[in-house]
């Protein structure tokens, strides 16, 4: 599963782990992706969405 939201396009970001001695090593911040199934025009659609997109869809009453 690719680390990208199918609706918003939110993907992984890069940064650093910073130790106590301020040494920097590379790290990856991945979005919190969930598989979500909902109905669109009577058909079931499964998408991989980030939790932020799921919250927005719930707020707009698009998914239950």
LUMPAGU-341520 format. One record per atom (N, C-alpha, C): residue number from 1; residue in one letter; x, y, z. Coordinates in steps of 0.1 Angstrom, whole numbers, plus 5000, padded with zeros to 4 digits. Layout:
! LUMPAGU-341520
<resi = NUM resn = a xx = X yy = Y zz = Z>
...
//
This chain:
! LUMPAGU-341520
<resi = 1 resn = x xx = 5008 yy = 4988 zz = 5000>
<resi = 1 resn = x xx = 5000 yy = 5000 zz = 5000>
<resi = 1 resn = x xx = 5009 yy = 5012 zz = 5000>
<resi = 2 resn = x xx = 5007 yy = 5021 zz = 4990>
<resi = 2 resn = x xx = 5015 yy = 5033 zz = 4989>
<resi = 2 resn = x xx = 5011 yy = 5043 zz = 5001>
<resi = 3 resn = x xx = 5021 yy = 5050 zz = 5005>
<resi = 3 resn = x xx = 5018 yy = 5060 zz = 5016>
<resi = 3 resn = x xx = 5013 yy = 5073 zz = 5011>
<resi = 4 resn = x xx = 5001 yy = 5072 zz = 5005>
<resi = 4 resn = x xx = 4995 yy = 5084 zz = 4999>
<resi = 4 resn = x xx = 4979 yy = 5083 zz = 5000>
<resi = 5 resn = x xx = 4973 yy = 5094 zz = 5005>
<resi = 5 resn = x xx = 4959 yy = 5095 zz = 5005>
<resi = 5 resn = x xx = 4953 yy = 5096 zz = 4991>
<resi = 6 resn = x xx = 4943 yy = 5088 zz = 4988>
<resi = 6 resn = x xx = 4937 yy = 5089 zz = 4974>
<resi = 6 resn = x xx = 4929 yy = 5101 zz = 4972>
<resi = 7 resn = x xx = 4924 yy = 5108 zz = 4982>
<resi = 7 resn = x xx = 4915 yy = 5119 zz = 4981>
<resi = 7 resn = x xx = 4923 yy = 5132 zz = 4981>
<resi = 8 resn = x xx = 4932 yy = 5134 zz = 4991>
<resi = 8 resn = x xx = 4939 yy = 5147 zz = 4993>
<resi = 8 resn = x xx = 4953 yy = 5146 zz = 4987>
<resi = 9 resn = x xx = 4958 yy = 5135 zz = 4985>
<resi = 9 resn = x xx = 4972 yy = 5134 zz = 4980>
<resi = 9 resn = x xx = 4983 yy = 5135 zz = 4990>
<resi = 10 resn = x xx = 4978 yy = 5136 zz = 5003>
<resi = 10 resn = x xx = 4988 yy = 5137 zz = 5014>
<resi = 10 resn = x xx = 4997 yy = 5125 zz = 5014>
<resi = 11 resn = x xx = 5010 yy = 5127 zz = 5015>
<resi = 11 resn = x xx = 5020 yy = 5116 zz = 5014>
<resi = 11 resn = x xx = 5030 yy = 5118 zz = 5025>
<resi = 12 resn = x xx = 5041 yy = 5110 zz = 5024>
<resi = 12 resn = x xx = 5051 yy = 5110 zz = 5034>
<resi = 12 resn = x xx = 5060 yy = 5122 zz = 5033>
<resi = 13 resn = x xx = 5065 yy = 5127 zz = 5045>
<resi = 13 resn = x xx = 5074 yy = 5138 zz = 5045>
<resi = 13 resn = x xx = 5087 yy = 5134 zz = 5052>
<resi = 14 resn = x xx = 5097 yy = 5141 zz = 5049>
<resi = 14 resn = x xx = 5110 yy = 5138 zz = 5054>
<resi = 14 resn = x xx = 5115 yy = 5148 zz = 5064>
<resi = 15 resn = x xx = 5123 yy = 5143 zz = 5074>
<resi = 15 resn = x xx = 5128 yy = 5152 zz = 5084>
<resi = 15 resn = x xx = 5140 yy = 5145 zz = 5091>
<resi = 16 resn = x xx = 5142 yy = 5149 zz = 5103>
<resi = 16 resn = x xx = 5154 yy = 5144 zz = 5111>
<resi = 16 resn = x xx = 5150 yy = 5139 zz = 5124>
<resi = 17 resn = x xx = 5156 yy = 5129 zz = 5129>
<resi = 17 resn = x xx = 5156 yy = 5126 zz = 5143>
<resi = 17 resn = x xx = 5167 yy = 5134 zz = 5149>
<resi = 18 resn = x xx = 5165 yy = 5141 zz = 5160>
<resi = 18 resn = x xx = 5175 yy = 5149 zz = 5166>
<resi = 18 resn = x xx = 5178 yy = 5143 zz = 5180>
<resi = 19 resn = x xx = 5190 yy = 5139 zz = 5182>
<resi = 19 resn = x xx = 5194 yy = 5133 zz = 5194>
<resi = 19 resn = x xx = 5198 yy = 5144 zz = 5204>
<resi = 20 resn = x xx = 5201 yy = 5139 zz = 5217>
<resi = 20 resn = x xx = 5205 yy = 5148 zz = 5227>
<resi = 20 resn = x xx = 5217 yy = 5156 zz = 5223>
<resi = 21 resn = x xx = 5226 yy = 5150 zz = 5216>
<resi = 21 resn = x xx = 5239 yy = 5156 zz = 5212>
<resi = 21 resn = x xx = 5237 yy = 5164 zz = 5199>
<resi = 22 resn = x xx = 5224 yy = 5166 zz = 5195>
<resi = 22 resn = x xx = 5220 yy = 5173 zz = 5183>
<resi = 22 resn = x xx = 5225 yy = 5167 zz = 5170>
<resi = 23 resn = x xx = 5228 yy = 5154 zz = 5170>
<resi = 23 resn = x xx = 5232 yy = 5147 zz = 5158>
<resi = 23 resn = x xx = 5219 yy = 5144 zz = 5150>
<resi = 24 resn = x xx = 5219 yy = 5146 zz = 5137>
<resi = 24 resn = x xx = 5207 yy = 5145 zz = 5129>
<resi = 24 resn = x xx = 5208 yy = 5132 zz = 5121>
<resi = 25 resn = x xx = 5197 yy = 5124 zz = 5121>
<resi = 25 resn = x xx = 5196 yy = 5112 zz = 5113>
<resi = 25 resn = x xx = 5183 yy = 5113 zz = 5105>
<resi = 26 resn = x xx = 5182 yy = 5108 zz = 5093>
<resi = 26 resn = x xx = 5170 yy = 5109 zz = 5085>
<resi = 26 resn = x xx = 5159 yy = 5101 zz = 5091>
<resi = 27 resn = x xx = 5147 yy = 5106 zz = 5089>
<resi = 27 resn = x xx = 5135 yy = 5098 zz = 5093>
<resi = 27 resn = x xx = 5123 yy = 5102 zz = 5083>
<resi = 28 resn = x xx = 5112 yy = 5094 zz = 5084>
<resi = 28 resn = x xx = 5101 yy = 5096 zz = 5075>
<resi = 28 resn = x xx = 5089 yy = 5098 zz = 5084>
<resi = 29 resn = x xx = 5080 yy = 5108 zz = 5081>
<resi = 29 resn = x xx = 5068 yy = 5110 zz = 5087>
<resi = 29 resn = x xx = 5057 yy = 5105 zz = 5078>
<resi = 30 resn = x xx = 5050 yy = 5094 zz = 5082>
<resi = 30 resn = x xx = 5040 yy = 5088 zz = 5073>
<resi = 30 resn = x xx = 5026 yy = 5093 zz = 5077>
<resi = 31 resn = x xx = 5017 yy = 5095 zz = 5068>
<resi = 31 resn = x xx = 5003 yy = 5098 zz = 5072>
<resi = 31 resn = x xx = 4996 yy = 5086 zz = 5077>
<resi = 32 resn = x xx = 4986 yy = 5089 zz = 5086>
<resi = 32 resn = x xx = 4978 yy = 5078 zz = 5092>
<resi = 32 resn = x xx = 4967 yy = 5074 zz = 5082>
<resi = 33 resn = x xx = 4969 yy = 5063 zz = 5074>
<resi = 33 resn = x xx = 4960 yy = 5059 zz = 5064>
<resi = 33 resn = x xx = 4951 yy = 5048 zz = 5068>
<resi = 34 resn = x xx = 4939 yy = 5048 zz = 5064>
<resi = 34 resn = x xx = 4929 yy = 5038 zz = 5068>
<resi = 34 resn = x xx = 4921 yy = 5034 zz = 5055>
<resi = 35 resn = x xx = 4917 yy = 5022 zz = 5054>
<resi = 35 resn = x xx = 4908 yy = 5017 zz = 5043>
<resi = 35 resn = x xx = 4894 yy = 5021 zz = 5047>
<resi = 36 resn = x xx = 4887 yy = 5028 zz = 5039>
<resi = 36 resn = x xx = 4873 yy = 5032 zz = 5042>
<resi = 36 resn = x xx = 4864 yy = 5028 zz = 5030>
<resi = 37 resn = x xx = 4853 yy = 5021 zz = 5033>
<resi = 37 resn = x xx = 4843 yy = 5017 zz = 5023>
<resi = 37 resn = x xx = 4830 yy = 5026 zz = 5026>
<resi = 38 resn = x xx = 4825 yy = 5032 zz = 5015>
<resi = 38 resn = x xx = 4813 yy = 5039 zz = 5016>
<resi = 38 resn = x xx = 4805 yy = 5038 zz = 5003>
<resi = 39 resn = x xx = 4792 yy = 5042 zz = 5003>
<resi = 39 resn = x xx = 4784 yy = 5041 zz = 4992>
<resi = 39 resn = x xx = 4783 yy = 5053 zz = 4984>
<resi = 40 resn = x xx = 4785 yy = 5052 zz = 4970>
<resi = 40 resn = x xx = 4784 yy = 5064 zz = 4961>
<resi = 40 resn = x xx = 4774 yy = 5059 zz = 4950>
<resi = 41 resn = x xx = 4763 yy = 5065 zz = 4949>
<resi = 41 resn = x xx = 4753 yy = 5062 zz = 4939>
<resi = 41 resn = x xx = 4749 yy = 5047 zz = 4939>
<resi = 42 resn = x xx = 4748 yy = 5041 zz = 4951>
<resi = 42 resn = x xx = 4744 yy = 5027 zz = 4952>
<resi = 42 resn = x xx = 4755 yy = 5017 zz = 4951>
<resi = 43 resn = x xx = 4767 yy = 5022 zz = 4947>
<resi = 43 resn = x xx = 4779 yy = 5013 zz = 4946>
<resi = 43 resn = x xx = 4788 yy = 5015 zz = 4958>
<resi = 44 resn = x xx = 4794 yy = 5004 zz = 4962>
<resi = 44 resn = x xx = 4804 yy = 5004 zz = 4973>
<resi = 44 resn = x xx = 4817 yy = 5008 zz = 4967>
<resi = 45 resn = x xx = 4824 yy = 5018 zz = 4974>
<resi = 45 resn = x xx = 4837 yy = 5023 zz = 4969>
<resi = 45 resn = x xx = 4846 yy = 5021 zz = 4981>
<resi = 46 resn = x xx = 4858 yy = 5015 zz = 4979>
<resi = 46 resn = x xx = 4868 yy = 5014 zz = 4989>
<resi = 46 resn = x xx = 4880 yy = 5023 zz = 4986>
<resi = 47 resn = x xx = 4883 yy = 5032 zz = 4995>
<resi = 47 resn = x xx = 4894 yy = 5041 zz = 4993>
<resi = 47 resn = x xx = 4904 yy = 5040 zz = 5004>
<resi = 48 resn = x xx = 4917 yy = 5044 zz = 5002>
<resi = 48 resn = x xx = 4927 yy = 5045 zz = 5013>
<resi = 48 resn = x xx = 4928 yy = 5060 zz = 5015>
<resi = 49 resn = x xx = 4923 yy = 5064 zz = 5027>
<resi = 49 resn = x xx = 4922 yy = 5078 zz = 5031>
<resi = 49 resn = x xx = 4930 yy = 5081 zz = 5044>
<resi = 50 resn = x xx = 4935 yy = 5093 zz = 5045>
<resi = 50 resn = x xx = 4941 yy = 5097 zz = 5057>
<resi = 50 resn = x xx = 4930 yy = 5101 zz = 5067>
<resi = 51 resn = x xx = 4933 yy = 5100 zz = 5080>
<resi = 51 resn = x xx = 4922 yy = 5102 zz = 5090>
<resi = 51 resn = x xx = 4917 yy = 5116 zz = 5090>
<resi = 52 resn = x xx = 4925 yy = 5125 zz = 5086>
<resi = 52 resn = x xx = 4921 yy = 5139 zz = 5085>
<resi = 52 resn = x xx = 4910 yy = 5141 zz = 5074>
<resi = 53 resn = x xx = 4911 yy = 5134 zz = 5063>
<resi = 53 resn = x xx = 4901 yy = 5134 zz = 5052>
<resi = 53 resn = x xx = 4888 yy = 5127 zz = 5057>
<resi = 54 resn = x xx = 4890 yy = 5116 zz = 5064>
<resi = 54 resn = x xx = 4878 yy = 5109 zz = 5069>
<resi = 54 resn = x xx = 4870 yy = 5118 zz = 5079>
<resi = 55 resn = x xx = 4877 yy = 5125 zz = 5087>
<resi = 55 resn = x xx = 4870 yy = 5135 zz = 5097>
<resi = 55 resn = x xx = 4863 yy = 5146 zz = 5089>
<resi = 56 resn = x xx = 4869 yy = 5151 zz = 5079>
<resi = 56 resn = x xx = 4863 yy = 5161 zz = 5071>
<resi = 56 resn = x xx = 4850 yy = 5156 zz = 5064>
<resi = 57 resn = x xx = 4851 yy = 5144 zz = 5058>
<resi = 57 resn = x xx = 4839 yy = 5138 zz = 5051>
<resi = 57 resn = x xx = 4828 yy = 5135 zz = 5061>
<resi = 58 resn = x xx = 4831 yy = 5131 zz = 5073>
<resi = 58 resn = x xx = 4821 yy = 5129 zz = 5084>
<resi = 58 resn = x xx = 4815 yy = 5143 zz = 5087>
<resi = 59 resn = x xx = 4823 yy = 5153 zz = 5088>
<resi = 59 resn = x xx = 4818 yy = 5166 zz = 5092>
<resi = 59 resn = x xx = 4808 yy = 5172 zz = 5081>
<resi = 60 resn = x xx = 4811 yy = 5169 zz = 5068>
<resi = 60 resn = x xx = 4803 yy = 5174 zz = 5057>
<resi = 60 resn = x xx = 4791 yy = 5164 zz = 5055>
<resi = 61 resn = x xx = 4790 yy = 5153 zz = 5063>
<resi = 61 resn = x xx = 4779 yy = 5144 zz = 5062>
<resi = 61 resn = x xx = 4779 yy = 5136 zz = 5049>
<resi = 62 resn = x xx = 4791 yy = 5134 zz = 5043>
<resi = 62 resn = x xx = 4793 yy = 5126 zz = 5031>
<resi = 62 resn = x xx = 4793 yy = 5111 zz = 5034>
<resi = 63 resn = x xx = 4800 yy = 5108 zz = 5045>
<resi = 63 resn = x xx = 4800 yy = 5094 zz = 5050>
<resi = 63 resn = x xx = 4795 yy = 5094 zz = 5064>
<resi = 64 resn = x xx = 4790 yy = 5082 zz = 5068>
<resi = 64 resn = x xx = 4784 yy = 5081 zz = 5081>
<resi = 64 resn = x xx = 4795 yy = 5077 zz = 5092>
//
